[in-house]
């Protein structure tokens, strides 16, 4: 019986963890204060570039992110003979494994892919047009899920809120930044969002009570998918497959970025600039979302084998274990809940920055940036300090150090931007130790960005 329950729980866990793919990220925040950074308007739409540009299709700005509050090292332990083994090995104590986990163990990964982009000076300011693909996926696994897999010696397990979530969409944005006064600049970007695919699998409730006389499982969960197909069901309304796939636009939404900068040189001290923005104030309506759910009328109860017919004449189940398997299949079956529309707010991000240009060397500045993401899947808070140097009109770089929800990290960005060619590359929160398969051994929050563009003549 234990093995059968582990099998069904394990299958659900593997479905969640193996679903990790790319997901939405922010632009590289290390480049927030670099004036030569062609894409810093995505962090604050009030920033004006020093050059207009046309992006190299598909690789003008590629941004990839991986974040987790656990790593492979949380699941590997030394055995009595000195080798490393997974947490399921009998030499690994349950207490050691339990102390290595968080209450909620999260994995988030994503990508922003610049399909097409351009910027130019006109209408008294700086104008931008972008077409970007965003893809994002996250997984959350409660501590009790892993402990159930490791040790069934406790009477109660609560693995509620086990889930996987992904959304993929394209945004077409138009931006404009404008000087109101010599010191004040404001900017905005308007976005049309086109949904490609959305999916969510969440076990809202999964409670297991296990005593010497009775095992009981309470479960409630749902799946929702907007990806150009519908669920197909058997005669009992149980989902057994998906229908024909028809790619297309599965959602529509709108968004806005707002920003401002103010030069305090004439108010406090020369070279001091403050800035603030709120990005991705947006919502999406997903159309024709296929829903299915697990919501049994009563909990699954196992009182032992006495109540089961074992090997008796006329027993069509074949064995008691097969009968238990059939009961669990029916208990955990997803049943069709029809097609609905779903509205959701996308995660907004607040940025507040302060920059001071060095009086002894005007090509160097220091900056401080505070960021906070308001998002149900991967909320975070981050504070960063940056050192920015532009030794030539065509080259600049930045170094950053930050502390965030995911710990201490540092980053760097180099940017070459002469007339006709731009190459930038940067990374934040570098991945530390990795396995031979390049799987992070520790918790991480890594962001990598690079791109090739074609800038216009520098604006005087």
PyMOL commands that set and color helices and strands:
alter all, ss='L'
color gray80, all
select helices_A, chain A and resi 2-17+29-31+40-42+72-74+94-99+143-150+320-331
alter helices_A, ss='H'
color red, helices_A
select strands_A, chain A and resi 53-55+62-68+76-78+84-86+104-122+125-142+156-158+162-179+184-210+215-226+231-233+239-242+251-263+272-294+300-302+335-345+348-357+364-374+380-392+395-404+407-418+421-428+444-455
alter strands_A, ss='S'
color yellow, strands_A
deselect
rebuild
show_as cartoon
